[in-house]
Structures are given as C-alpha cells and as structure tokens.
Amino acid sequence: MAQAEEKVNFRLAGEVRRILYENSENGFAVITLKTPEGNRVRACGSLAGIQTGQTVELFGKFESHPDFGEEFKAESLCVKPPVTEEGIKRFLASSVPGIGSRTAAKIVEHFGKDTLHILQNYPRRLCEIPRIGAKKAEEISRIWKESAGKRESLMFLQGLGITPAYCSRLLAAYGSNAAEIVRKNPYRLAEDVSGVGFLKADAVARELGFAEDSTERLTAAAVFSLNNMISSGHVCVERGELELRTAALTNRSQAEAARGVEAALVRRLLKYDMGMIYSPRLLQAESRLAEKIVRLSGAERFCGREICGEQISRQISAEQLAAVNAVRFSPLSIITGGPGVGKTTVVGELVARAQNARLKLMLAAPTGRAAKRLSETTGCQAKTIHRLLMYDPGTNRFACDSSNFLDCDLLIVDECSMLDVVIAQALFDAVEPGTSVVLVGDSDQLPSVGPGRVLADFIASGLFAVTHLTQVFRQQSGSLIIANAHRVNSGRMPELPQGNGTADFYWIEQEDPQKAADMICRMAAERIPARFGLDAVEDVQVLAPMNRGLCGTEMLNQLLGERLNPAPSGTLRVGEKIFRMNDKVMQISNNYDKSVFNGDFGRVVWIDGEKHRLKVSFDGERIVEYTPDELEQLTPAYAVTIHKSQGSEFPAVIVPLLNQHYMMLQRNLLYTAMTRARKLLVLIGSGKALQMAVRNMRQEQRWSLLQERIRTLVAGQNEHKI
C-alpha cells in the first residue's frame, strides 16, 4: 500500500548563490543556497523570478535524488531583498540587464546597503559614481524600473498564495502588468491562464476582498461550470441546469447564479442557441459540422459511384457485400458492428475496389495505434486524423480545411466511436463535396472522451447509409473473447470457464483489492509472458475502470513499474508520478506542436534529472523531448483507464472488476475493455462487480443538438424545394 503523502514541514532559509538551471516558461529552477550557518544546499522547484543574491525562505522537504544526492524540494517560497553588500552585488549583476559585475561592484561600494533604496528612489545619484554619466545613469534607472515591475508583480502574486509555477504563467500571459490585472479582476486568471481554474482564481479573489456575490465571481463560476460539463462529454446545457450548477459551486442562490450566467452571455463568454447554452467554440463546431454533413449528403455526383460492382474477395458475406455496395449508392456511409463481424474485411474489399477504379484513397483513425493497425490490415498508409489534416503549429490551425480540401475521392475513417464534435468538425470541414466518406466503428462502445455523441447522432440522422454487421466470423474453435463480448453487449453474463479456462479467456475470482492487485502484477510480469511468450511491457496491458483505489491505474502503475522496471538508470519525479528510464508511458492530451496525441504510447529513452527533461520514443521511431512544463502531459502506462484505451488493441489485456469500482461499472465500459483484447483476456475481481457491470445499462446523458441541427437543416431544404 502506498504511504500517505508526507507533510511539507521544513523551512530552509539562505542566500541564492548560484542558479544551476532555470526554465523561463514554467519557473522551474535548480539553485545553490547558502544558509546562515554557511552550508551550501542544492534546492529545486517552481522558483519563478528567483535571482542570485536574493535572500529566500523555502518551504518543502528533503529528498534523495538518484544522481545528485540529497536536495531540497521546494513547494513554496518567500523572497526578500538581499541584505548583505555581497548579496546586493550578485543581485544587481544577475537580475538587472546592463549592469555587469564590475558596475554592480562600483555602485555597491559607493552606496553600500542603501543601494537598492537609492536605485528605487534617487536614481540620479548614480552620477556620483566615476565613469557613470547622466546618460548611463538614466539607462540603468530605466532598466531597473522595468525589471522592478516584474519583481513587484512576483512579490504581490506570491503574497496572494499563488505558487511560483503559476506566477511564471501569469507573467508570461500579462507581462509586468500582471499585478494590476489580477487586482482588478482575479477571475480573468481562469479564462486566460492555462491550468488556473475557477477554484484557484476564487481563492485569489478572496484574498483581495472580492464579495461572494460579485458579478465577476458568478460570471467566472458559470463559465467554469459549463467547462466542467464539457469535460464530461456534454456539448451544451440547459440554462436552468447551468444556473443550478453555478449556484452549487458558489454556494449562492439560483437567482444570483442566473445573474452570472446572464453576464457571461452579455460578455459573449457563453452563447445561447436553440434553447441551450454553449461555449463559443462548441457552438461553432456543432453548427458547422451539421451544415457540412447536410451539404455532403446532398451531392448528386460522388466518387463512390465509380467503384466497380465486381466482387473481389471470395470470403465476403451477403451482409458485408451490402455494406460495400452502400458506398456506391450514398456519399456518406457508416459500417458498424461488434468484434469479429468482419468490418476489416469490408474495408479491405472497399480498398481493393477503389484501387481498381483508380480512385484517390485516404485512410485515417483517431489514434496512432488504430492508424497503424488500419495500415497493417489494408496494406495502405493510414494516418491519424490530426496528421491527415496537417496541423500547423505556427498558425495553430489545420492546413487542410474548408479552403484547402483533402485531395481524395474516398475517405475511410476507422474507430469512429472516438470522434468528438471538435475533431469531427475539423475533419468534415476538409472534405470536398463529391468525396465519398466511409465511417467504421462500434456504436456500442464507450462514447468519445471529448464532447458529443457524434457516431450515434450520425446514425440517427438518416443521412448516412448505415450497415449493422451482426454475423460473427472471427471466432476460432474454443475462443471466448468475442463470444463473451457479444454476450455482455446483449446483457447476458459472460461464460466463466472452470479450472484453467480456455486458450484466450480467463476469469479469476478475487474480492480482496490488495490480493487482486498482487495477482495482476504476477499475471502481467510472470505468468502471462511465461505461458504465452508475450512481452510483459509491450504486449500485456492492464485496463482499469478508474484511477483511484488499490486497483486503480495510479497504484497499479506504481506496483507494475517497480516489478517490470526495477533498476532503471535514471528517474524523474513529477508531483506524485515517477518516470523511470525505459518506462512505458502514454500521452494524455493533444500536443500539436510535437505531433503527439491523446492515447499515444511510448517508452522513456532519456532523462535529465537536473533540468527535469526527458525524451520518449513513440512507435520505436520518433523521439520527442519534454520540457518541465510539458511533463504533465505524460503518465506511466503499464495500467491505463478503459476510457484511455479506446482505439487500441493489445495482444493481452487484464481487467480488474471490483466492488470499489461501483461508480464506473456499466455495460459499455466492460464491453469496451473486452474488445481491446486480441489474443488473451483476463478478468480479475468479484462476481458481484461483474454482474453489476453487465446489468447496468445506465449511460450518462450527453447534451448535444447535432442530430436536431441536421434534421432542421434537412427540413428547411425540403420546404425550399416545395
């Protein structure tokens, strides 16, 4: 069991003698500190704006670094002006551009401990120093005042309890005016600065004396409440529901919350449309996506008609053939169905026919793993949607859009249950009318991590030719993975083999979470690799319903990391996460600049503990370097959540199902986990939890008006024709 988090209870004071490393973007620094007793201590942490010569008080704890020995990990700091003449010299030379060590020495020799007071209040007195004329004195005074604004902002912000890391972000966003901007409206922080949500901004506002019923507070709470719902998959929300959530967040009445919602609408931070409230971005995405789908579906001439009717594969069934032919008669089509029903066979037939017809073909999928698998099964290059659309970091836009269409006749997109409304809008924006689009996916899997229910809305819209494949083909004699996945999807308990199980499906009854965690580690590290000849890191994947708990991803990653990578040549701690050399990791957010995306797996291949940087190899080919402020985008990935596994397949999958997971246990979650296994599936847990998951069809409602928008546009077109 993990130890309880240690309390921050050490104070370390001294003069900053040397800055060993500093990241100007996120404020992380490594310094040498000289204590009043004369000891030199290595310290690190988010130390934004710290300068040589300053006297600081650090609060944190001592830790043992594998490469540098004992160092002080600072959680917070208090900066004071330098008090000694030697400290003032170092401070001027390091923090004021244009003042070198010689000039700093001259100034301090003349004014002594009053130097900083003179610079701040009587800068013209610099002319008293030989070889510093009026022009030089004026230049030093100007630079001092400019740098003083930044220093004062830092002191002010840190005095409000804002951590140095966030101080650095504020200074990057607002410059030397940061203090003034925060004083006027601290709730702007939640809107403008990455990582500063409503709760942090609200704490700052309380320090500044803002009233609990202030319009600024209620407005920020309304925006934050909507963004929280978006992170749960909603595209929009009813006004009354948003008012209730805003009231709960602020502990104010619904009437007061309504005032905040109205203020957010007036400021155009929120938008009201078709009876629902949206963020501006999602309103635009949903509206444009609906318009584009209607436009594409109305194309009278489309490239799919050129696909020959001659059957190429002899193994294709009548049901699969109907899916292929649907592409010849509709510009938009969807092929859906569970595992083993031959979706890959249909795609292969379409690719072969398109090539015979000499059509320009493009293949894509939401994740790198899904794209790689699509390439392997078709023999044609497939890309992630982001790479297909060619994101340009310089402009923060996709190169392919409504003014620069994709150059293809037939576009096939796999794993479309993962499409959210934002990426779907970007994708279809780049499709030229007349292009045939085929979406492939399993509509019974978990919905997208991002906002919307795109695949379900497309199926219900009536504008896609939809083929539901039902006949199971990929099921060898004695195989239970696919059979049990279909049982679960239909609401029946999976067949639980007695004894040693079958060749590909195992059920291990274990109700105790600690014993289940131990069993998972033994299975992943020893028993599965030994019996099936699989690589414990590359081929075996643990999928957990949630992050917390003894059988959550956080604890399992810690246990599996120690078991599978016990003696790494380097480690790096980032908050509660530890990264080791050769660790398996996952990207958990899109980074367009580096072309790595949510769900990409990689291996740590280089660590610089002093500068808090590491490099990750993705797909065994691309090496991507991460700076300290980007490390939060990575997580250890020996165990990942079932939601994060969407779009991926693994040779062997281990899934814990325990009573402690009850909040997450539902049928489509279990079904999604089961369908991630290609050769081997092991379920470990309690029969009660398994029954709970199978019987629970509860799916949280996702508010979206995509389907309604499509139907409204179609109805309008029909009225116009009449």
C-alpha positions in Angstrom: 0.0 0.0 0.0 1.3 3.5 -0.8 2.5 5.5 2.1 0.5 8.6 3.0 1.7 11.8 1.4 4.4 13.4 3.6 3.5 16.8 5.1 5.5 19.8 3.9 7.1 20.8 7.2 10.7 22.0 6.6 11.9 25.6 6.3 15.1 26.4 4.6 16.5 30.0 4.5 19.5 31.4 2.9 21.1 33.5 0.1 20.8 32.3 -3.5 24.5 31.8 -4.6 24.0 30.2 -8.0 21.2 29.3 -10.4 22.1 25.9 -11.9 19.1 25.7 -14.2 16.0 27.8 -14.9 13.1 27.2 -17.2 11.6 30.6 -18.1 8.3 29.1 -19.3 7.2 27.4 -16.2 9.5 28.8 -13.5 11.2 25.5 -12.5 14.7 26.1 -11.2 17.6 24.4 -9.6 19.7 26.6 -7.3 22.5 26.5 -4.8 21.6 28.2 -1.4 24.0 29.3 1.3 22.4 29.1 4.7 23.2 31.5 7.6 25.3 28.6 9.1 27.5 28.6 6.0 26.1 25.3 4.5 25.5 25.0 0.8 22.3 23.3 -0.2 21.0 22.2 -3.5 17.3 23.1 -3.9 14.8 22.8 -6.8 11.2 23.5 -7.5 9.0 26.2 -9.1 11.0 29.2 -8.1 9.8 31.8 -10.6 11.8 35.0 -10.8 14.4 34.0 -8.3 17.8 35.8 -8.6 21.3 35.4 -7.4 21.9 37.4 -4.3 18.3 37.3 -3.0 17.5 36.0 0.4 14.8 33.4 0.3 12.8 31.2 2.6 11.8 27.9 1.1 9.2 25.5 2.5 9.2 21.9 1.5 11.1 18.7 2.2 14.5 17.0 1.6 14.5 14.2 -0.9 17.2 11.9 -2.2 18.0 12.4 -5.9 19.4 9.3 -7.6 22.1 11.3 -9.4 22.7 14.4 -7.2 22.1 13.1 -3.7 20.2 15.0 -1.1 18.3 18.1 -2.4 15.6 20.3 -1.0 12.3 20.1 -2.9 10.6 23.5 -2.5 6.8 23.6 -2.5 6.6 27.4 -1.8 8.9 30.3 -1.2 9.1 33.8 0.2 11.6 36.2 -1.5 13.2 39.0 0.4 15.6 41.7 -0.9 19.3 41.0 -0.4 20.6 42.3 2.9 24.4 42.0 2.6 26.6 44.1 0.3 27.9 41.0 -1.4 24.3 39.8 -1.9 23.3 43.1 -3.4 26.3 43.0 -5.8 25.3 39.5 -7.1 21.6 40.5 -7.2 22.3 43.6 -9.4 24.7 41.7 -11.7 22.2 38.8 -12.3 18.8 40.5 -12.3 19.3 43.9 -13.9 20.2 43.8 -17.6 23.0 46.2 -18.5 24.6 46.0 -15.0 27.6 43.7 -15.0 29.6 42.5 -12.1 32.1 45.5 -12.3 29.4 48.1 -12.5 27.4 46.4 -9.7 30.6 46.4 -7.5 31.1 50.2 -8.1 27.5 51.0 -7.2 27.6 49.0 -4.0 31.0 50.2 -3.0 29.6 53.8 -3.2 26.1 53.3 -1.6 26.6 50.2 0.5 23.5 48.7 2.0 21.4 51.7 0.8 22.0 50.7 -2.9 18.5 49.3 -3.6 16.8 52.3 -1.8 18.9 54.7 -3.9 18.1 52.9 -7.2 14.4 52.9 -6.4 14.0 56.5 -5.2 17.1 58.6 -6.2 18.5 57.0 -9.4 20.1 60.3 -10.5 22.6 59.9 -7.7 24.3 57.2 -9.8 26.1 60.1 -11.4 28.1 60.4 -8.2 30.0 57.3 -9.3 33.0 57.8 -11.5 32.5 56.9 -15.2 28.7 56.8 -14.8 27.4 59.8 -16.6 23.9 61.1 -16.8 23.1 59.0 -19.9 24.4 55.8 -18.3 22.5 56.6 -15.1 19.3 57.2 -17.0 19.7 53.9 -18.8 20.3 52.0 -15.6 17.3 53.7 -13.9 15.0 52.8 -16.8 16.1 49.1 -16.8 15.8 49.0 -13.0 12.2 50.3 -13.2 11.2 47.8 -15.9 12.6 44.9 -14.0 11.2 46.2 -10.8 7.6 45.9 -12.3 8.2 42.2 -12.8 9.7 41.8 -9.3 6.8 43.6 -7.7 4.3 41.5 -9.6 6.0 38.4 -8.4 6.1 39.6 -4.8 2.4 40.6 -5.0 1.3 37.4 -6.6 3.2 35.1 -4.3 1.8 37.1 -1.4 -1.6 36.0 -2.5 -0.6 32.4 -2.2 -0.1 31.8 -5.9 2.6 29.2 -6.4 5.7 30.2 -8.3 4.8 27.9 -11.3 1.6 29.8 -11.8 3.3 33.2 -11.2 5.5 32.3 -14.1 2.4 31.6 -16.3 0.8 34.9 -15.2 3.9 36.9 -16.1 4.1 35.1 -19.5 0.4 36.0 -20.1 0.2 39.5 -18.7 3.8 40.8 -18.5 4.8 43.3 -15.9 1.1 44.4 -15.6 0.2 41.1 -14.1 -0.3 42.5 -10.6 -2.6 45.3 -11.8 -4.7 42.9 -14.0 -5.1 40.5 -11.1 -6.1 43.3 -8.7 -8.8 44.5 -11.0 -10.3 41.1 -11.8 -8.6 37.9 -10.5 -11.3 35.8 -12.2 -9.6 36.6 -15.5 -7.0 34.1 -14.4 -9.4 31.2 -15.0 -10.1 32.5 -18.6 -6.6 33.4 -19.7 -4.1 31.2 -18.0 -3.7 27.5 -18.6 -4.2 25.4 -15.5 -5.8 28.2 -13.4 -9.4 27.2 -12.9 -12.2 28.9 -11.0 -11.2 27.5 -7.6 -7.7 28.9 -7.8 -8.9 32.3 -9.1 -11.6 32.3 -6.4 -9.0 31.8 -3.7 -7.0 34.8 -5.0 -10.2 36.9 -5.2 -11.0 36.2 -1.6 -7.5 37.3 -0.6 -8.2 40.6 -2.5 -11.6 41.0 -0.8 -14.0 40.3 -3.7 -17.5 39.8 -2.5 -19.0 36.3 -2.8 -22.0 37.7 -4.8 -19.8 39.8 -7.1 -20.7 39.7 -10.8 -17.2 38.8 -11.6 -17.3 35.7 -9.4 -20.6 34.5 -10.6 -19.7 35.0 -14.2 -16.5 33.0 -13.8 -18.3 30.3 -12.0 -20.9 30.0 -14.8 -18.1 29.5 -17.4 -16.3 27.1 -15.2 -19.4 25.0 -14.6 -20.0 24.7 -18.3 -16.4 23.7 -19.0 -16.8 21.0 -16.3 -19.8 19.6 -18.2 -17.9 19.8 -21.4 -15.1 17.7 -19.9 -17.7 15.1 -19.0 -18.8 14.9 -22.7 -21.6 17.5 -23.0 -21.6 19.9 -25.9 -24.2 22.2 -24.4 -26.5 22.6 -21.4 -30.0 23.8 -20.4 -29.9 27.2 -18.9 -31.7 26.1 -15.7 -29.2 23.3 -15.2 -26.2 25.6 -15.6 -27.7 28.0 -13.1 -28.2 25.2 -10.6 -24.5 24.0 -11.0 -23.3 27.6 -10.8 -25.3 28.1 -7.6 -23.9 24.9 -6.1 -20.3 25.9 -7.0 -20.6 29.4 -5.4 -22.9 28.5 -2.6 -25.3 31.3 -3.7 -29.0 31.3 -4.7 -30.1 30.2 -8.2 -31.3 33.8 -8.8 -27.8 35.1 -8.1 -26.3 32.4 -10.3 -28.7 33.4 -13.1 -27.1 36.9 -12.9 -23.7 35.3 -13.5 -25.0 33.3 -16.5 -26.6 36.4 -18.0 -23.4 38.4 -17.5 -21.4 35.6 -19.3 -23.8 35.7 -22.2 -23.5 39.5 -22.4 -19.7 39.3 -22.4 -20.0 36.5 -25.1 -18.1 34.1 -22.9 -21.1 31.9 -23.4 -23.6 31.6 -26.3 -27.3 30.8 -26.3 -28.7 29.0 -29.3 -31.7 26.7 -29.9 -32.7 26.9 -26.2 -29.3 25.7 -25.0 -26.1 27.3 -23.7 -22.8 26.7 -25.4 -19.2 27.7 -25.3 -18.5 29.8 -28.4 -16.1 27.2 -29.8 -18.5 24.2 -29.4 -21.4 26.2 -30.9 -19.4 26.9 -33.9 -18.2 23.3 -34.2 -21.6 21.7 -33.9 -23.2 24.2 -36.2 -20.6 23.9 -38.9 -20.5 20.1 -38.6 -24.3 19.8 -39.2 -24.1 22.2 -42.2 -21.3 20.2 -43.7 -22.9 16.8 -43.3 -26.1 18.1 -44.9 -24.1 19.6 -47.8 -22.0 16.4 -48.4 -25.1 14.1 -48.2 -26.8 16.1 -50.9 -24.1 15.6 -53.5 -25.8 14.1 -56.6 -22.4 13.1 -58.1 -19.9 11.4 -55.8 -16.8 9.3 -56.3 -18.2 6.2 -54.7 -20.3 5.6 -57.8 -17.1 4.8 -59.7 -16.4 1.8 -57.5 -16.9 -1.3 -59.6 -19.7 -3.7 -58.7 -17.4 -6.7 -59.3 -16.7 -8.7 -56.1 -13.0 -9.2 -55.4 -12.9 -11.2 -52.1 -14.4 -14.7 -52.2 -14.7 -14.6 -48.4 -17.2 -11.8 -48.2 -20.8 -12.5 -47.0 -24.0 -11.1 -48.3 -24.2 -8.8 -45.2 -20.7 -7.5 -45.8 -21.4 -7.1 -49.5 -24.4 -4.9 -48.7 -22.0 -2.6 -46.7 -19.7 -2.4 -49.7 -22.4 -1.6 -52.1 -23.9 1.1 -49.8 -20.8 3.2 -50.7 -21.7 3.0 -54.4 -25.2 4.5 -53.7 -24.6 7.0 -50.9 -21.9 9.7 -50.5 -21.9 9.1 -46.7 -22.0 5.6 -45.1 -21.4 4.0 -41.8 -20.3 0.4 -41.1 -20.8 -0.6 -37.5 -20.8 -3.8 -35.5 -19.1 -5.6 -32.7 -15.8 -7.6 -32.7 -15.3 -10.4 -35.2 -18.2 -9.4 -37.6 -15.9 -8.6 -40.5 -15.6 -4.8 -40.5 -11.9 -5.2 -41.6 -13.0 -7.5 -44.4 -15.4 -4.8 -45.7 -12.7 -2.1 -45.5 -10.3 -4.4 -47.4 -12.9 -5.0 -50.1 -13.5 -1.3 -50.4 -9.8 -0.5 -50.7 -9.3 -3.1 -53.4 -12.3 -1.9 -55.4 -11.2 1.7 -55.1 -7.7 0.9 -56.3 -9.1 -1.0 -59.3 -11.2 2.1 -60.1 -8.0 4.3 -59.6 -9.7 6.4 -57.0 -7.6 8.6 -54.7 -7.9 6.9 -51.4 -7.2 8.2 -47.9 -7.3 6.2 -44.6 -7.4 7.6 -41.1 -8.1 6.9 -37.5 -8.3 8.9 -34.3 -5.2 7.4 -32.6 -1.7 6.3 -33.7 -2.3 2.7 -32.8 -5.6 2.5 -34.6 -4.0 4.1 -37.7 -1.1 1.6 -37.6 -3.5 -1.3 -37.3 -5.5 0.0 -40.3 -2.3 0.3 -42.3 -1.4 -3.3 -41.5 -4.8 -4.8 -42.4 -5.2 -2.9 -45.7 -1.7 -2.6 -46.9 -2.2 1.1 -47.4 -0.9 4.0 -45.5 -3.2 5.3 -42.8 -2.7 8.4 -40.7 -4.1 9.9 -37.5 -6.8 12.5 -38.2 -4.5 15.2 -36.9 -1.7 14.2 -39.2 -4.1 13.8 -42.1 -5.3 17.4 -41.6 -1.7 18.7 -41.2 -1.7 20.8 -38.1 0.4 23.9 -38.4 1.9 25.0 -35.1 2.8 28.4 -36.5 -0.8 29.3 -37.2 -2.4 27.0 -34.6 -4.7 25.7 -37.4 -5.0 22.6 -39.6 -3.6 23.2 -43.1 -6.5 21.2 -44.6 -9.8 22.9 -44.1 -12.8 24.4 -46.0 -10.4 26.4 -48.2 -7.9 23.6 -48.7 -9.7 20.3 -49.1 -8.2 16.9 -48.7 -7.1 15.6 -52.1 -9.1 12.3 -52.2 -12.0 10.6 -53.8 -12.7 8.1 -51.0 -12.0 8.7 -47.3 -12.3 5.8 -44.9 -12.1 6.6 -41.1 -11.8 3.8 -38.6 -12.7 3.7 -34.8 -15.3 6.5 -35.3 -16.8 5.9 -31.9 -13.9 8.1 -30.7 -14.9 11.1 -32.8 -15.9 14.1 -30.7 -17.7 17.1 -32.2 -14.5 19.3 -32.4 -12.3 16.8 -34.4 -15.3 15.7 -36.5 -16.0 19.3 -37.5 -12.3 19.8 -38.4 -12.3 16.5 -40.4 -15.5 17.1 -42.4 -14.5 20.8 -43.0 -11.7 19.5 -45.1 -13.9 17.1 -47.2 -14.8 18.4 -50.6 -18.4 17.8 -51.7 -18.4 14.8 -54.1 -16.0 12.9 -51.9 -17.3 9.6 -50.6 -16.8 9.2 -46.8 -17.0 5.8 -45.0 -17.0 5.8 -41.2 -16.2 2.5 -39.5 -16.8 1.8 -35.8 -18.6 0.0 -33.0 -21.6 2.1 -31.8 -21.9 0.0 -28.6 -18.5 1.1 -27.2 -17.9 3.9 -24.9 -18.6 7.4 -26.4 -15.8 9.7 -27.2 -13.7 11.2 -24.4 -14.3 14.6 -25.9 -17.7 16.3 -26.1 -20.5 14.9 -28.2 -22.0 11.6 -29.3 -21.1 12.0 -33.0 -21.3 8.5 -34.2 -24.7 7.9 -32.6 -26.0 11.2 -33.9 -24.8 10.4 -37.4 -26.5 7.0 -37.4 -29.8 8.6 -36.1 -29.6 11.5 -38.7 -30.8 9.4 -41.6 -28.2 11.0 -43.9 -25.8 8.1 -43.7 -26.2 4.7 -45.3 -25.8 2.6 -42.2 -24.9 -1.1 -42.2 -25.0 -3.0 -38.9 -22.9 -6.2 -39.3 -24.1 -8.9 -37.0 -22.7 -12.3 -38.2 -19.6 -13.3 -36.2 -16.7 -14.7 -38.2 -13.5 -14.1 -36.2 -14.1 -16.8 -33.6 -11.9 -19.9 -33.6 -13.0 -23.1 -32.0 -13.0 -22.7 -28.2 -12.5 -19.0 -28.3 -14.4 -17.0 -25.8 -13.2 -13.4 -26.1 -15.5 -12.4 -28.9 -18.4 -14.7 -27.8 -18.3 -13.2 -24.3 -18.1 -9.7 -25.6 -21.3 -10.2 -27.5 -22.9 -11.8 -24.5 -22.1 -8.8 -22.4 -23.3 -6.4 -25.1 -26.6 -8.1 -25.1 -27.0 -8.0 -21.4 -26.0 -11.6 -20.6 -23.3 -12.8 -18.2 -20.1 -14.0 -19.9 -19.4 -17.7 -19.8 -16.9 -18.2 -17.0 -14.8 -21.3 -17.7 -14.0 -23.5 -14.8 -10.5 -24.7 -14.0 -7.7 -23.4 -16.2 -10.0 -21.6 -18.6 -9.7 -21.6 -22.4 -6.9 -20.6 -24.6 -7.9 -16.9 -24.7 -10.3 -16.1 -21.8 -9.8 -16.4 -18.0 -11.9 -15.4 -15.0 -10.1 -15.2 -11.6 -12.4 -14.7 -8.6 -10.8 -12.3 -6.1 -12.8 -9.9 -4.0 -9.9 -8.5 -1.9 -8.5 -5.4 -3.7 -4.9 -5.9 -2.3 -4.8 -9.6 -3.3 -6.3 -8.6 -6.7 -3.5 -6.0 -7.2 -0.9 -8.6 -6.3 -2.4 -11.1 -8.7 -2.5 -8.6 -11.5 1.2 -7.9 -11.0 2.1 -11.6 -11.0 0.0 -12.2 -14.1 1.5 -9.3 -16.1 5.1 -9.8 -15.0 5.4 -13.5 -14.8 2.6 -15.9 -15.7 1.3 -14.4 -19.0 4.8 -13.9 -20.5 6.0 -17.3 -19.4 2.9 -19.2 -20.7 2.1 -17.3 -23.8 5.5 -16.0 -24.9 4.4 -12.4 -24.7 6.5 -9.3 -23.8 5.4 -8.1 -20.3 5.6 -4.4 -21.3 4.8 -4.2 -25.0 2.1 -7.0 -25.2 0.4 -7.0 -21.8 -1.9 -4.1 -20.9 -3.8 -3.6 -17.7 -7.1 -1.7 -18.2 -8.8 -0.4 -15.0 -12.2 1.3 -14.6 -10.8 4.2 -12.7 -7.6 6.0 -11.5 -8.0 5.8 -7.7 -8.0 2.9 -5.3 -5.8 -0.2 -4.8 -6.7 -1.5 -8.2 -6.8 1.9 -9.9 -4.3 3.0 -12.5 -2.2 5.1 -10.1 -1.4 2.3 -7.7 -1.1 -0.4 -10.3 1.4 1.8 -12.3 3.5 2.2 -9.2 3.4 -1.6 -8.5 4.0 -2.6 -12.1 6.7 -0.1 -12.6 8.7 -1.5 -9.7 8.1 -5.0 -10.9 8.7 -4.6 -14.6 11.4 -1.9 -14.5 13.1 -2.4 -11.1 16.5 -0.9 -11.6 16.3 2.0 -14.0 19.4 4.0 -14.8 17.5 7.3 -14.2 14.3 8.5 -12.6 12.4 11.8 -12.5 9.6 12.7 -10.1 6.8 14.9 -11.3 4.4 15.5 -8.5 3.2 12.1 -7.4 4.3 10.5 -10.7 7.7 8.8 -11.1 9.2 8.3 -14.5 12.0 5.8 -15.0 14.3 5.1 -17.9 12.5 2.6 -20.2 9.1 3.1 -18.6 6.0 2.6 -20.7 4.2 6.0 -20.9 1.1 7.5 -22.5 0.4 10.9 -23.9 -2.8 12.1 -22.2 -3.5 15.4 -24.1 -3.0 16.6 -27.6 0.3 18.3 -28.3 0.0 19.7 -31.8 3.5 21.3 -31.8 5.1 17.9 -31.1 2.6 15.9 -33.2 1.8 13.6 -30.3 -1.8 13.0 -29.3 -4.0 11.8 -26.6 -3.6 8.0 -26.3 -0.2 7.6 -28.0 2.0 5.1 -26.2 5.8 5.4 -25.9 8.9 4.5 -23.9 11.2 6.8 -21.9 14.6 6.7 -23.6 16.4 9.6 -21.9 16.2 11.5 -18.6 17.9 14.7 -17.5 17.1 14.8 -13.8 18.9 18.1 -13.2 16.9 20.0 -15.9 13.7 17.9 -15.4 13.5 16.9 -19.0 13.0 13.6 -20.7 12.7 12.0 -24.1 10.1 9.5 -25.3 10.2 7.2 -28.3 6.9 6.7 -30.0 6.3 3.8 -32.3 10.0 2.9 -31.9 10.8 5.7 -34.4 10.0 9.3 -33.4 11.9 10.7 -30.4 10.1 13.6 -28.6 11.6 15.7 -25.9 9.5 17.0 -23.0 10.4 20.2 -21.0 9.4 20.5 -17.3 6.1 22.3 -18.1 5.1 19.5 -20.6 5.7 16.6 -18.3 2.1 16.8 -17.0 1.0 15.6 -20.5 2.6 12.2 -19.8 1.5 9.4 -17.4 3.0 5.9 -16.7 1.1 3.4 -18.8 1.6 -0.1 -17.6 -2.1 0.4 -16.5 -4.4 2.9 -18.1 -8.1 3.6 -17.8 -10.6 1.8 -20.1 -11.6 5.2 -21.5 -8.0 5.9 -22.5 -7.7 2.5 -24.2 -10.3 3.4 -26.9 -8.9 2.9 -30.4 -6.2 0.5 -29.3 -5.8 -3.3 -29.3 -3.4 -5.3 -27.3 -2.3 -9.0 -27.5 -3.2 -9.5 -23.8 -5.5 -7.5 -21.6 -6.0 -7.7 -17.8 -9.1 -6.0 -16.3 -9.8 -5.7 -12.6 -13.5 -5.5 -11.7 -14.1 -4.9 -8.0 -16.8 -3.6 -5.8 -14.8 -0.5 -5.2 -15.2 0.4 -8.9 -19.0 0.5 -8.5 -19.3 4.1 -9.6 -17.9 3.3 -13.0 -19.3 -0.2 -13.6 -21.5 -0.2 -16.6 -22.1 -2.5 -19.6 -20.4 -0.4 -22.3 -17.3 0.1 -20.2 -16.9 -3.7 -19.7 -17.7 -4.3 -23.3 -15.1 -1.8 -24.5 -12.4 -3.3 -22.2 -13.1 -6.8 -23.5 -12.9 -5.8 -27.1 -9.4 -4.3 -26.6 -8.0 -7.9 -26.2 -6.7 -9.6 -29.4 -5.3 -12.9 -28.1 -5.9 -13.1 -24.4 -8.3 -11.6 -21.9 -8.1 -12.0 -18.1 -10.8 -10.6 -15.8 -9.9 -10.4 -12.1 -12.4 -9.5 -9.5 -15.7 -10.3 -7.8 -18.7 -11.9 -9.4 -20.9 -9.2 -7.8 -19.0 -6.4 -9.6 -19.2 -8.4 -12.9 -22.9 -8.7 -12.6 -23.2 -5.1 -11.7 -21.4 -4.1 -14.9 -23.4 -6.4 -17.1 -26.8 -5.3 -15.8 -26.1 -1.6 -15.7 -27.1 0.0 -18.9 -27.0 3.4 -17.4 -25.3 5.9 -19.6 -24.9 9.4 -18.6 -26.9 11.7 -20.8 -24.9 13.8 -23.1 -26.5 17.1 -24.2 -25.9 17.8 -27.8 -28.1 19.2 -30.6 -26.1 17.9 -33.6 -28.9 15.5 -34.6 -31.6 18.2 -34.2 -29.5 20.7 -36.2 -29.1 18.2 -39.1 -32.8 17.5 -39.1 -33.7 21.2 -39.0 -31.4 21.9 -42.0 -32.8 19.0 -44.0 -36.4 20.1 -43.2 -35.5 23.6 -44.4 -34.1 22.3 -47.6 -37.2 20.2 -48.2 -39.5 23.2 -47.6 -37.4 25.3 -50.0 -37.8 22.6 -52.7 -41.6 22.5 -52.2 
